Amino acid sequence: MGIEIERKFLVTNDDWRVAAHQVIPMAQGYINDIAAMDSGAQKASVRVRIQGDAAYLNIKSRELGHTRQEFDYPIPVDEARQLLALCVGGLVDKRRHLVNHGGLLWEVDEFLGDNAGLVVAEVELQSADQLFDKPGWAGAEVTDAPRYYNLALASHPYSQWRADERA
């Protein structure tokens, strides 16, 4: 079993772009939807992701906060494309920019399509209480805000958010 300890922040400006050393295009979808998770009918999201020339099936436990169980399995890209066609909700398209800062790898996700305009940064930690240097371009923390989870963005994309949801 894998454990993911991750913190997520809104990105406030483009200063991170000069430090980005790699960009990975991603398309992902979910076999289950957020309603199944919210109702308690399912306790994990099942995601299919194509990133660059690789593909993965990912299962992540449904818990708010920075620590979740996560299982990630490589699958053939052609099978991932077939699975994406079976997904519920919309697909989440984004560009993941890798940025080293303060000795950690930050992933800055620049969303496209129905989620265009949303940019978030994530950092994975070794422990929940690990101290880290938050970059100047990382603003408000949204780790505990479910609407920023990719599963939620597939069902209720950023382009459909009300002004108060964006605040």
JOFENCOR-V10274 format. One record per residue. RES is the residue in one small letter. SS is DSSP state (A for helix, B for strand, O for the rest). PHI is phi in degrees with one decimal (NA if undefined). Layout:
# JOFENCOR-V10274
((RES;SS;PHI) (RES;SS;PHI))
This chain:
# JOFENCOR-V10274
((m;O;NA) (g;B;-100.4) (i;B;-118.4) (e;B;-108.3) (i;B;-118.0) (e;B;-136.5) (r;B;-118.6) (k;B;-126.0) (f;B;-136.1) (l;B;-71.7) (v;B;-98.0) (t;O;-98.2) (n;O;-158.2) (d;O;-96.8) (d;A;-60.2) (w;A;-66.8) (r;A;-59.3) (v;A;-67.9) (a;A;-94.6) (a;B;-66.2) (h;B;-110.0) (q;B;-158.2) (v;B;-124.8) (i;B;-122.9) (p;B;-72.4) (m;B;-136.5) (a;B;-133.0) (q;B;-145.0) (g;B;-145.7) (y;B;-123.5) (i;O;-70.6) (n;O;-112.7) (d;O;-111.5) (i;A;-66.5) (a;A;-63.6) (a;A;-65.1) (m;A;-73.6) (d;A;-64.2) (s;O;-77.3) (g;O;88.8) (a;O;-63.8) (q;O;-129.9) (k;O;-111.3) (a;B;-151.3) (s;B;-88.3) (v;B;-121.3) (r;B;-114.0) (v;B;-113.2) (r;B;-135.3) (i;B;-108.6) (q;B;-128.8) (g;O;63.0) (d;O;-106.0) (a;B;-124.6) (a;B;-142.0) (y;B;-144.0) (l;B;-106.1) (n;B;-127.7) (i;B;-122.8) (k;B;-130.5) (s;B;-65.1) (r;O;-94.5) (e;O;-141.7) (l;O;-72.7) (g;O;104.3) (h;O;-92.5) (t;B;-121.7) (r;B;-143.0) (q;B;-76.5) (e;B;-144.4) (f;B;-127.0) (d;B;-131.1) (y;B;-127.7) (p;B;-67.9) (i;B;-136.5) (p;O;-63.3) (v;A;-59.9) (d;A;-64.1) (e;A;-70.5) (a;A;-61.9) (r;A;-61.7) (q;A;-65.0) (l;A;-67.4) (l;A;-59.2) (a;O;-69.1) (l;O;-93.6) (c;O;-70.7) (v;B;-93.5) (g;B;70.1) (g;B;-90.7) (l;B;-85.4) (v;B;-104.3) (d;B;-107.5) (k;B;-158.8) (r;B;-113.1) (r;B;-98.5) (h;B;-103.9) (l;B;-94.6) (v;B;-133.6) (n;B;-87.2) (h;B;-152.1) (g;O;59.4) (g;O;81.1) (l;B;-124.2) (l;B;-92.3) (w;B;-100.1) (e;B;-110.3) (v;B;-102.0) (d;B;-97.3) (e;B;-103.3) (f;B;-79.6) (l;O;-122.5) (g;A;59.9) (d;A;-66.5) (n;A;-108.9) (a;O;-56.9) (g;O;102.0) (l;O;-94.4) (v;B;-135.0) (v;B;-127.9) (a;B;-120.9) (e;B;-124.8) (v;B;-134.4) (e;B;-94.3) (l;O;-116.4) (q;O;-83.3) (s;O;-147.6) (a;O;-64.9) (d;O;-102.0) (q;O;-63.3) (l;O;-80.8) (f;O;-151.3) (d;O;-90.1) (k;O;-79.5) (p;O;-66.3) (g;O;-61.6) (w;O;-84.9) (a;B;-93.2) (g;B;-96.6) (a;B;-61.4) (e;B;-79.2) (v;O;-124.8) (t;O;-53.7) (d;O;-94.8) (a;O;-103.0) (p;A;-57.4) (r;A;-63.4) (y;A;-90.9) (y;O;-70.6) (n;A;-58.6) (l;A;-58.6) (a;A;-68.2) (l;A;-65.9) (a;A;-69.2) (s;A;-90.6) (h;O;-134.5) (p;O;-65.9) (y;A;-52.7) (s;A;-64.3) (q;A;-100.8) (w;O;-71.9) (r;O;-74.9) (a;A;-57.6) (d;A;-69.9) (e;A;-73.7) (r;A;-81.0) (a;O;-75.3))
